[in-house]
Amino acid sequence: MTARIYKPAKTAMQSGLARTKNWVLEHEPATPRKIDPLMGWTSSADTRAQVRLSFETREEAIAYAERNGIPYRLEEPNPRGLIRKSYADNFKFGRLGAWTH
């Protein structure tokens, strides 16, 4: 069973960068999830899928996986693309977009 080491991205509902600074080690599921016929809930006998470890740096997560003999897959984070916007650009003379009011 391999583990996945990644840096989580912020969700669409977040404006800040909370919970995106640490690196996370998660185990990939070894068996597929099954649907309980009575209640309709999904379940799995794989307890490692419930474990989620967070580390300050990527090197700490890699060292933990190597120390415990866990095969891992490292996913590098995508760089954030910042778009500089100015409120004054909405009212400039040579504006390309049409006015909406």
BAZA-577035 format. One record per residue: residue in three letters; residue number from 1; x, y, z of N, C-alpha, C in turn. Coordinates in Angstrom, 3 decimals, always signed. Each point is the difference from the previous one (the first is absolute). Example, Ala and Ser with C-alpha at 12.3 -4.5 7.8 and 13.67 -1.06 7.14 Angstrom:
% BAZA-577035
@resn:ala	resi:1	nx:+13.190	ny:-5.690	nz:+7.800	cax:-0.890	cay:+1.190	caz:+0.000	cx:+0.900	cy:+1.200	cz:+0.000;
@resn:ser	resi:2	nx:-0.350	ny:+1.050	nz:-0.720	cax:+0.820	cay:+1.190	caz:+0.060	cx:-0.770	cy:+1.090	cz:+0.730;
% end
This chain:
% BAZA-577035
@resn:met	resi:1	nx:+0.845	ny:-1.170	nz:+0.000	cax:-0.845	cay:+1.170	caz:+0.000	cx:+0.893	cy:+1.236	cz:+0.000;
@resn:thr	resi:2	nx:-0.218	ny:+0.852	nz:-0.971	cax:+0.799	cay:+1.205	caz:-0.095	cx:-0.690	cy:+1.161	cz:+0.704;
@resn:ala	resi:3	nx:+0.805	ny:+0.946	nz:+0.359	cax:-0.520	cay:+1.212	caz:+0.635	cx:+0.184	cy:+1.160	cz:-0.974;
@resn:arg	resi:4	nx:-0.792	ny:+1.015	nz:+0.193	cax:+0.066	cay:+1.187	caz:-0.840	cx:+0.425	cy:+1.165	cz:+0.873;
@resn:ile	resi:5	nx:+1.062	ny:+0.686	nz:-0.386	cax:+0.482	cay:+1.174	caz:+0.724	cx:-0.287	cy:+1.210	cz:-0.876;
@resn:tyr	resi:6	nx:-0.769	ny:+0.944	nz:+0.537	cax:-0.385	cay:+1.168	caz:-0.779	cx:-0.233	cy:+1.190	cz:+0.912;
@resn:lys	resi:7	nx:-0.097	ny:+1.158	nz:-0.605	cax:-0.326	cay:+1.228	caz:+0.702	cx:-1.411	cy:+0.380	cz:-0.436;
@resn:pro	resi:8	nx:-0.978	ny:+0.020	nz:+0.921	cax:-1.382	cay:+0.223	caz:-0.425	cx:-0.221	cy:+1.412	cz:-0.536;
@resn:ala	resi:9	nx:-0.889	ny:+0.089	nz:-0.969	cax:-0.381	cay:+1.289	caz:-0.569	cx:-1.150	cy:+0.585	cz:+0.803;
@resn:lys	resi:10	nx:-0.180	ny:+1.286	nz:-0.094	cax:-1.121	cay:+0.603	caz:+0.715	cx:-1.289	cy:-0.317	cz:-0.737;
@resn:thr	resi:11	nx:-1.081	ny:-0.111	nz:+0.749	cax:-1.280	cay:-0.316	caz:-0.600	cx:-0.604	cy:+1.249	cz:-0.624;
@resn:ala	resi:12	nx:-1.051	ny:-0.189	nz:-0.776	cax:-0.661	cay:+1.135	caz:-0.642	cx:-0.691	cy:+0.895	cz:+1.017;
@resn:met	resi:13	nx:-0.306	ny:-0.519	nz:+1.181	cax:-0.689	cay:+0.776	caz:+1.022	cx:+0.958	cy:+0.754	cz:+0.905;
@resn:gln	resi:14	nx:+1.303	ny:-0.130	nz:-0.220	cax:+0.986	cay:+0.676	caz:+0.829	cx:+0.500	cy:+1.263	cz:-0.684;
@resn:ser	resi:15	nx:+0.175	ny:+1.041	nz:+0.777	cax:+0.654	cay:+1.178	caz:-0.545	cx:+1.442	cy:+0.069	cz:+0.491;
@resn:gly	resi:16	nx:+0.277	ny:-0.606	nz:+1.141	cax:+1.345	cay:+0.007	caz:+0.550	cx:+0.744	cy:-1.276	cz:-0.324;
@resn:leu	resi:17	nx:+1.188	ny:-0.141	nz:+0.567	cax:+0.851	cay:-1.154	caz:-0.262	cx:+0.089	cy:-0.947	cz:+1.188;
@resn:ala	resi:18	nx:-1.023	ny:-0.034	nz:+0.848	cax:+0.010	cay:-0.893	caz:+1.158	cx:-0.010	cy:-1.456	cz:-0.457;
@resn:arg	resi:19	nx:+0.704	ny:-0.834	nz:+0.702	cax:+0.108	cay:-1.442	caz:-0.267	cx:+0.591	cy:-0.324	cz:-1.363;
@resn:thr	resi:20	nx:+0.787	ny:+0.889	nz:-0.548	cax:+0.659	cay:-0.281	caz:-1.273	cx:+1.516	cy:+0.081	cz:+0.111;
@resn:lys	resi:21	nx:+0.508	ny:+0.255	nz:+1.185	cax:+1.443	cay:+0.171	caz:+0.150	cx:+0.730	cy:-1.299	cz:+0.323;
@resn:asn	resi:22	nx:-0.678	ny:-0.973	nz:+0.611	cax:+0.631	cay:-1.260	caz:+0.377	cx:-0.077	cy:-1.015	cz:-1.127;
@resn:trp	resi:23	nx:+0.919	ny:-0.959	nz:+0.030	cax:+0.001	cay:-1.120	caz:-0.928	cx:-0.771	cy:-1.143	cz:+0.635;
@resn:val	resi:24	nx:-0.742	ny:-0.757	nz:-0.794	cax:-0.872	cay:-1.061	caz:+0.497	cx:+0.443	cy:-1.338	cz:-0.570;
@resn:leu	resi:25	nx:-0.002	ny:-1.031	nz:+0.854	cax:+0.261	cay:-1.371	caz:-0.424	cx:-1.285	cy:-0.790	cz:+0.194;
@resn:glu	resi:26	nx:-0.560	ny:-0.519	nz:-1.084	cax:-1.210	cay:-0.816	caz:+0.037	cx:+0.263	cy:-1.314	cz:-0.700;
@resn:his	resi:27	nx:-0.541	ny:-1.070	nz:+0.548	cax:+0.113	cay:-1.313	caz:-0.641	cx:-1.081	cy:-0.142	cz:-1.049;
@resn:glu	resi:28	nx:+0.364	ny:-0.578	nz:-1.135	cax:-0.990	cay:-0.265	caz:-1.027	cx:-0.769	cy:-1.259	cz:+0.366;
@resn:pro	resi:29	nx:-1.261	ny:-0.104	nz:-0.367	cax:-0.800	cay:-1.166	caz:+0.402	cx:+0.518	cy:-1.289	cz:-0.628;
@resn:ala	resi:30	nx:+0.084	ny:-1.058	nz:+0.816	cax:+0.481	cay:-1.290	caz:-0.475	cx:-1.142	cy:-0.811	cz:-0.610;
@resn:thr	resi:31	nx:-1.202	ny:+0.181	nz:+0.525	cax:-1.167	cay:-0.710	caz:-0.513	cx:-1.079	cy:+1.015	cz:-0.347;
@resn:pro	resi:32	nx:-0.851	ny:-0.319	nz:-0.953	cax:-1.081	cay:+0.941	caz:-0.326	cx:-1.038	cy:+0.052	cz:+1.111;
@resn:arg	resi:33	nx:-0.700	ny:+1.101	nz:+0.077	cax:-1.047	cay:+0.157	caz:+1.002	cx:-1.226	cy:-0.795	cz:-0.426;
@resn:lys	resi:34	nx:-0.722	ny:-0.532	nz:+1.012	cax:-1.196	cay:-0.788	caz:-0.267	cx:-1.223	cy:+0.746	cz:+0.512;
@resn:ile	resi:35	nx:-1.125	ny:-0.213	nz:-0.653	cax:-1.258	cay:+0.607	caz:+0.421	cx:-0.735	cy:-0.978	cz:+0.899;
@resn:asp	resi:36	nx:-0.371	ny:+0.471	nz:+1.187	cax:-0.756	cay:-0.816	caz:+0.937	cx:-1.423	cy:-0.174	cz:-0.546;
@resn:pro	resi:37	nx:-0.483	ny:-1.246	nz:-0.131	cax:-1.318	cay:-0.182	caz:-0.605	cx:-1.152	cy:+0.519	cz:+0.858;
@resn:leu	resi:38	nx:+0.153	ny:+0.025	nz:+1.321	cax:-1.089	cay:+0.428	caz:+0.870	cx:-0.130	cy:+1.521	cz:+0.052;
@resn:met	resi:39	nx:+1.089	ny:+0.699	nz:+0.288	cax:-0.051	cay:+1.449	caz:+0.196	cx:+0.411	cy:+0.795	cz:-1.243;
@resn:gly	resi:40	nx:+0.758	ny:-0.619	nz:-0.906	cax:+0.446	cay:+0.707	caz:-1.186	cx:+1.274	cy:+0.796	cz:+0.211;
@resn:trp	resi:41	nx:+0.625	ny:-0.116	nz:+1.175	cax:+1.233	cay:+0.713	caz:+0.265	cx:+1.163	cy:-0.732	cz:-0.635;
@resn:thr	resi:42	nx:+1.064	ny:+0.732	nz:-0.301	cax:+1.198	cay:-0.647	caz:-0.524	cx:+0.946	cy:-0.268	cz:+1.161;
@resn:ser	resi:43	nx:+0.679	ny:-1.140	nz:-0.078	cax:+0.926	cay:-0.369	caz:+1.076	cx:+1.189	cy:-0.726	cz:-0.605;
@resn:ser	resi:44	nx:+1.013	ny:-0.147	nz:+0.815	cax:+1.212	cay:-0.686	caz:-0.417	cx:+0.645	cy:-0.628	cz:+1.221;
@resn:ala	resi:45	nx:+0.676	ny:-1.107	nz:-0.196	cax:+0.716	cay:-0.656	caz:+1.088	cx:+1.426	cy:+0.536	cz:+0.115;
@resn:asp	resi:46	nx:+0.368	ny:+0.902	nz:-0.866	cax:+1.344	cay:+0.567	caz:-0.033	cx:+0.097	cy:+1.146	cz:+1.012;
@resn:thr	resi:47	nx:+0.701	ny:-0.231	nz:+1.115	cax:+0.109	cay:+1.035	caz:+1.032	cx:+1.069	cy:+1.037	cz:-0.316;
@resn:arg	resi:48	nx:+0.919	ny:-0.317	nz:-0.896	cax:+1.043	cay:+0.981	caz:-0.338	cx:-0.560	cy:+1.181	cz:-0.776;
@resn:ala	resi:49	nx:-1.131	ny:-0.198	nz:-0.659	cax:-0.597	cay:+1.094	caz:-0.762	cx:-0.526	cy:+1.095	cz:+0.927;
@resn:gln	resi:50	nx:-0.169	ny:-0.289	nz:+1.267	cax:-0.491	cay:+0.989	caz:+0.956	cx:+1.111	cy:+0.876	cz:+0.563;
@resn:val	resi:51	nx:+1.252	ny:-0.392	nz:-0.212	cax:+1.140	cay:+0.716	caz:+0.572	cx:+0.436	cy:+1.113	cz:-0.943;
@resn:arg	resi:52	nx:+0.114	ny:+1.204	nz:+0.562	cax:+0.491	cay:+1.164	caz:-0.753	cx:+0.992	cy:+0.732	cz:+0.890;
@resn:leu	resi:53	nx:+1.271	ny:-0.025	nz:-0.387	cax:+1.063	cay:+0.624	caz:+0.782	cx:+0.433	cy:+1.292	cz:-0.674;
@resn:ser	resi:54	nx:+0.252	ny:+1.031	nz:+0.803	cax:+0.483	cay:+1.261	caz:-0.564	cx:+1.396	cy:+0.295	cz:+0.536;
@resn:phe	resi:55	nx:+0.825	ny:+0.612	nz:-0.850	cax:+1.382	cay:+0.312	caz:+0.313	cx:+0.289	cy:+1.440	cz:-0.388;
@resn:glu	resi:56	nx:+0.958	ny:+0.598	nz:+0.666	cax:+0.377	cay:+1.382	caz:-0.281	cx:+0.667	cy:+0.147	cz:-1.365;
@resn:thr	resi:57	nx:+0.859	ny:-0.959	nz:-0.355	cax:+0.728	cay:+0.091	caz:-1.264	cx:-0.142	cy:-1.293	cz:-0.790;
@resn:arg	resi:58	nx:+0.338	ny:+0.085	nz:-1.287	cax:-0.031	cay:-1.176	caz:-0.863	cx:+1.044	cy:-1.021	cz:+0.433;
@resn:glu	resi:59	nx:+1.156	ny:+0.494	nz:+0.437	cax:+1.075	cay:-0.903	caz:+0.403	cx:-0.387	cy:-0.828	cz:+1.229;
@resn:glu	resi:60	nx:-0.758	ny:+0.590	nz:+0.932	cax:-0.459	cay:-0.756	caz:+1.168	cx:-0.946	cy:-1.116	cz:-0.404;
@resn:ala	resi:61	nx:-0.873	ny:+0.262	nz:-0.944	cax:-0.946	cay:-1.024	caz:-0.460	cx:+0.726	cy:-1.122	cz:-0.720;
@resn:ile	resi:62	nx:+0.976	ny:+0.342	nz:-0.822	cax:+0.772	cay:-1.022	caz:-0.706	cx:+0.821	cy:-0.822	cz:+0.980;
@resn:ala	resi:63	nx:+0.608	ny:+0.660	nz:+0.988	cax:+0.802	cay:-0.718	caz:+0.997	cx:-0.872	cy:-0.952	cz:+0.812;
@resn:tyr	resi:64	nx:-1.213	ny:+0.408	nz:+0.341	cax:-0.910	cay:-0.872	caz:+0.746	cx:-0.359	cy:-1.234	cz:-0.826;
@resn:ala	resi:65	nx:-0.304	ny:+0.213	nz:-1.287	cax:-0.368	cay:-1.130	caz:-0.855	cx:+1.170	cy:-0.961	cz:-0.182;
@resn:glu	resi:66	nx:+1.192	ny:+0.518	nz:-0.183	cax:+1.163	cay:-0.869	caz:-0.174	cx:+0.380	cy:-0.708	cz:+1.297;
@resn:arg	resi:67	nx:-0.135	ny:+0.694	nz:+1.131	cax:+0.326	cay:-0.602	caz:+1.292	cx:-0.938	cy:-1.168	cz:+0.327;
@resn:asn	resi:68	nx:-1.267	ny:+0.107	nz:-0.412	cax:-0.974	cay:-1.047	caz:+0.290	cx:-0.201	cy:-0.974	cz:-1.157;
@resn:gly	resi:69	nx:+0.782	ny:+0.130	nz:-1.051	cax:-0.072	cay:-0.936	caz:-1.122	cx:-1.287	cy:+0.124	cz:-0.807;
@resn:ile	resi:70	nx:-0.536	ny:+1.193	nz:-0.106	cax:-1.234	cay:+0.225	caz:-0.745	cx:+0.360	cy:+0.493	cz:-1.397;
@resn:pro	resi:71	nx:-0.406	ny:-0.715	nz:-1.047	cax:+0.236	cay:+0.541	caz:-1.339	cx:-0.896	cy:+1.223	cz:-0.218;
@resn:tyr	resi:72	nx:+0.548	ny:+1.020	nz:-0.637	cax:-0.752	cay:+1.248	caz:-0.117	cx:+0.081	cy:+0.555	cz:-1.418;
@resn:arg	resi:73	nx:-0.946	ny:+0.883	nz:-0.291	cax:-0.043	cay:+0.736	caz:-1.256	cx:-0.092	cy:+1.473	cz:+0.361;
@resn:leu	resi:74	nx:+0.933	ny:+0.785	nz:-0.492	cax:+0.081	cay:+1.417	caz:+0.334	cx:-0.682	cy:+0.828	cz:-1.084;
@resn:glu	resi:75	nx:-0.925	ny:+0.874	nz:+0.416	cax:-0.686	cay:+0.893	caz:-0.935	cx:+0.392	cy:+1.433	cz:+0.339;
@resn:glu	resi:76	nx:+0.670	ny:+0.651	nz:-0.938	cax:+0.429	cay:+1.382	caz:+0.205	cx:-1.198	cy:+0.936	cz:-0.168;
@resn:pro	resi:77	nx:-0.070	ny:+1.064	nz:+0.795	cax:-1.120	cay:+0.936	caz:-0.153	cx:+0.147	cy:+0.860	cz:-1.251;
@resn:asn	resi:78	nx:-1.128	ny:+0.373	nz:-0.571	cax:+0.013	cay:+0.902	caz:-1.144	cx:+0.247	cy:+1.417	cz:+0.493;
@resn:pro	resi:79	nx:+0.788	ny:+0.792	nz:-0.725	cax:+0.236	cay:+1.381	caz:+0.443	cx:-1.267	cy:+0.830	cz:-0.143;
@resn:arg	resi:80	nx:-0.197	ny:+0.898	nz:+0.948	cax:-1.167	cay:+0.871	caz:-0.032	cx:+0.228	cy:+1.111	cz:-1.007;
@resn:gly	resi:81	nx:-0.992	ny:+0.227	nz:-0.825	cax:+0.083	cay:+1.088	caz:-0.963	cx:-0.772	cy:+1.196	cz:+0.520;
@resn:leu	resi:82	nx:+0.696	ny:+1.037	nz:+0.386	cax:-0.658	cay:+1.186	caz:+0.526	cx:-0.320	cy:+0.962	cz:-1.140;
@resn:ile	resi:83	nx:-1.202	ny:+0.538	nz:+0.017	cax:-0.424	cay:+0.968	caz:-0.996	cx:-0.127	cy:+1.345	cz:+0.691;
@resn:arg	resi:84	nx:+0.822	ny:+0.945	nz:-0.429	cax:-0.051	cay:+1.328	caz:+0.594	cx:-1.155	cy:+0.766	cz:-0.612;
@resn:lys	resi:85	nx:-0.900	ny:+0.467	nz:+0.853	cax:-1.146	cay:+0.763	caz:-0.455	cx:-0.056	cy:+1.316	cz:+0.748;
@resn:ser	resi:86	nx:-0.496	ny:+0.989	nz:-0.658	cax:-0.172	cay:+1.301	caz:+0.612	cx:-1.453	cy:+0.416	cz:-0.159;
@resn:tyr	resi:87	nx:-0.576	ny:+0.548	nz:+1.036	cax:-1.377	cay:+0.467	caz:-0.053	cx:-0.141	cy:+1.159	cz:-0.980;
@resn:ala	resi:88	nx:+1.031	ny:+0.798	nz:-0.139	cax:-0.047	cay:+1.154	caz:-0.906	cx:-0.076	cy:-0.422	cz:-1.464;
@resn:asp	resi:89	nx:+0.440	ny:-1.237	nz:-0.322	cax:-0.073	cay:-0.467	caz:-1.380	cx:-1.438	cy:-0.142	cz:-0.486;
@resn:asn	resi:90	nx:-0.978	ny:-0.114	nz:+0.900	cax:-1.396	cay:-0.076	caz:-0.406	cx:-0.489	cy:+1.292	cz:-0.623;
@resn:phe	resi:91	nx:+0.649	ny:+1.109	nz:+0.286	cax:-0.477	cay:+1.310	caz:-0.442	cx:+0.961	cy:+0.706	cz:-0.957;
@resn:lys	resi:92	nx:+1.015	ny:-0.681	nz:-0.499	cax:+0.957	cay:+0.690	caz:-0.870	cx:-0.603	cy:+0.264	cz:-1.375;
@resn:phe	resi:93	nx:+0.575	ny:+0.942	nz:-0.710	cax:-0.560	cay:+0.499	caz:-1.254	cx:-0.001	cy:-1.059	cz:-1.104;
@resn:gly	resi:94	nx:+1.084	ny:-0.683	nz:-0.205	cax:+0.122	cay:-0.952	caz:-1.102	cx:-0.421	cy:-1.411	cz:+0.383;
@resn:arg	resi:95	nx:-1.002	ny:-0.138	nz:+0.811	cax:-0.444	cay:-1.313	caz:+0.483	cx:-0.580	cy:-0.811	cz:-1.148;
@resn:leu	resi:96	nx:+0.337	ny:-1.311	nz:-0.074	cax:-0.444	cay:-0.850	caz:-1.102	cx:-1.400	cy:-0.556	cz:+0.230;
@resn:gly	resi:97	nx:-0.349	ny:-0.321	nz:+1.238	cax:-1.304	cay:-0.589	caz:+0.301	cx:-1.100	cy:+1.038	cz:-0.020;
@resn:ala	resi:98	nx:-1.247	ny:-0.474	nz:-0.207	cax:-1.136	cay:+0.899	caz:-0.025	cx:-0.446	cy:+0.307	cz:+1.428;
@resn:trp	resi:99	nx:-0.571	ny:+1.177	nz:+0.182	cax:-0.535	cay:+0.371	caz:+1.314	cx:-1.284	cy:-0.785	cz:+0.241;
@resn:thr	resi:100	nx:-0.248	ny:-0.372	nz:+1.242	cax:-1.164	cay:-0.825	caz:+0.288	cx:-1.101	cy:+0.769	cz:+0.710;
@resn:his	resi:101	nx:+0.122	ny:+1.291	nz:+0.123	cax:-1.053	cay:+0.746	caz:+0.696	cx:-0.654	cy:+1.037	cz:-0.874;
% end
